[in-house]
């Protein structure tokens, strides 16, 4: 059973940076896609960045050039480096893993607030 736990959220000013972490417990075998989503109040959950097991990476247009998804060498932690944060980046950020059987695993979310 895969369990995910996000951390690293907080309150920052526009232009500042944060790094979110998604720690994985359980077997990573069969995990094929790792994705960061975000959900702002009153809005749908949107894809932010995604990485396949083969390291194919894609970003939402709104974060290209500012956010970077990565993982540690052991593959136990997935990161989202967020630079030049904007107020519109304010949301709850979730990590999601999908395995080869299309099962989805979600973390509990971490709040990111960008405000002056």
C-alpha positions as CSV (number, residue, x, y, z in Angstrom):
1,X,0.0,0.0,0.0
2,X,1.4,3.4,-1.1
3,X,1.0,6.3,1.3
4,X,1.9,9.9,0.4
5,X,2.5,12.8,2.7
6,X,3.1,16.4,1.4
7,X,4.9,19.0,3.3
8,X,6.6,22.4,2.7
9,X,3.6,24.7,2.2
10,X,3.3,28.0,3.9
11,X,2.7,31.7,3.5
12,X,5.1,33.6,1.3
13,X,5.2,37.0,-0.4
14,X,4.9,37.4,-4.2
15,X,8.3,36.6,-5.9
16,X,9.4,34.3,-3.1
17,X,10.0,30.5,-3.4
18,X,8.9,27.3,-1.7
19,X,9.8,23.7,-2.1
20,X,7.1,21.1,-1.6
21,X,8.0,17.5,-0.8
22,X,5.9,14.4,-1.2
23,X,7.3,11.6,0.9
24,X,6.3,8.1,-0.2
25,X,5.9,5.1,2.1
26,X,5.3,1.6,0.8
27,X,6.4,0.0,-2.4
28,X,7.2,2.2,-5.4
29,X,7.1,-0.9,-7.7
30,X,4.6,-0.3,-10.5
31,X,4.4,3.5,-10.0
32,X,4.5,5.0,-13.5
33,X,3.4,8.6,-13.1
34,X,3.9,11.1,-10.3
35,X,2.0,14.3,-10.5
36,X,1.4,17.5,-8.5
37,X,-2.1,19.0,-8.6
38,X,-3.5,22.1,-7.0
39,X,-6.9,23.3,-6.0
40,X,-7.8,26.9,-5.3
41,X,-11.0,27.7,-3.3
42,X,-14.1,27.3,-5.5
43,X,-12.1,25.9,-8.4
44,X,-11.4,22.4,-9.8
45,X,-8.3,20.5,-9.1
46,X,-5.7,21.2,-11.8
47,X,-2.6,19.5,-12.9
48,X,0.6,21.5,-12.1
49,X,3.5,19.2,-13.1
50,X,3.8,15.5,-13.9
51,X,6.8,13.1,-14.2
52,X,6.7,9.6,-15.6
53,X,9.0,6.8,-14.3
54,X,11.0,7.4,-17.5
55,X,11.4,11.0,-16.5
56,X,9.2,12.5,-19.1
57,X,8.1,15.8,-17.6
58,X,5.3,18.2,-18.4
59,X,4.1,21.4,-16.8
60,X,0.9,23.5,-16.9
61,X,1.5,26.6,-19.0
62,X,0.8,28.8,-16.0
63,X,3.9,27.5,-14.1
64,X,6.4,26.8,-16.9
65,X,9.7,28.4,-16.2
66,X,8.9,28.9,-12.6
67,X,8.2,25.4,-11.2
68,X,10.3,22.3,-11.3
69,X,9.3,18.7,-10.5
70,X,12.0,16.3,-9.5
71,X,12.6,13.2,-7.3
72,X,15.5,12.0,-5.2
73,X,17.7,9.2,-6.4
74,X,16.0,6.6,-4.2
75,X,12.7,7.7,-5.7
76,X,11.1,8.0,-2.2
77,X,10.5,11.7,-2.4
78,X,9.1,13.9,-5.1
79,X,9.6,17.6,-5.0
80,X,8.0,20.7,-6.5
81,X,10.3,23.7,-6.5
82,X,8.3,26.8,-6.9
83,X,10.0,30.1,-7.7
84,X,8.7,33.6,-8.4
85,X,5.4,32.7,-6.7
86,X,2.3,34.7,-7.6
87,X,-0.9,35.3,-5.7
88,X,-2.7,33.1,-8.3
89,X,-0.5,30.2,-7.2
90,X,-2.4,30.2,-3.9
91,X,-4.0,26.7,-3.5
92,X,-3.9,23.4,-1.7
93,X,-1.2,21.3,-3.4
94,X,-1.6,17.6,-3.7
95,X,0.7,14.9,-4.9
96,X,-0.7,11.9,-6.8
97,X,0.9,8.7,-7.8
98,X,-0.6,6.3,-10.4
99,X,0.5,2.7,-10.8
100,X,0.5,0.4,-13.8
101,X,-3.0,-0.8,-12.8
102,X,-4.3,2.7,-12.9
103,X,-4.8,2.9,-9.1
104,X,-4.4,6.4,-7.8
105,X,-2.8,7.4,-4.5
106,X,-3.2,10.9,-3.0
107,X,-1.6,12.8,-0.2
108,X,-3.6,15.0,2.2
109,X,-2.5,18.2,0.6
110,X,-0.4,21.2,1.8
111,X,-1.6,24.8,1.7
112,X,0.4,27.4,-0.3
113,X,-0.6,31.0,0.2
114,X,1.0,33.8,-1.7
115,X,0.1,37.2,-0.4
116,X,1.7,40.5,0.4
